[in-house]
Amino acid sequence: MDAMHILTELIAEHLGVDASEITAETNFADDLGADSLDVAEIAIAVEDRLGITLDDAELDRIRTVGQAVEMLDTKLRHADALRSGRSRAS
């Protein structure tokens, strides 16, 4: 699962921007004009799409798409490790 691709797709869809203009350096507020409600709605879409839970405190620290991708990659690795552990224990 490519977190950058998924996040870019969801951002473009939610904010009505061209996905090709979104990079890791893109700032949610400065470059995309996203406010805290936009970021929260994108986070909910990410949670629904990926089946993970994002922490509000972590989201508050996110300023760029790259930071969000790093957080998602960490969450996805953790979720994969938990699933792997459960399947071995079964």
Buried (B, 14 or more C-beta within 10 A) or exposed (E): EEBBEBBBBBBBEBBEBEEEEBEBEBBBEEBBEBEEEBBBBBBEBBEEEBEEEBEEEBBEEBBBBBBBBBBBBEBBEEBEEEEEEEEEEE
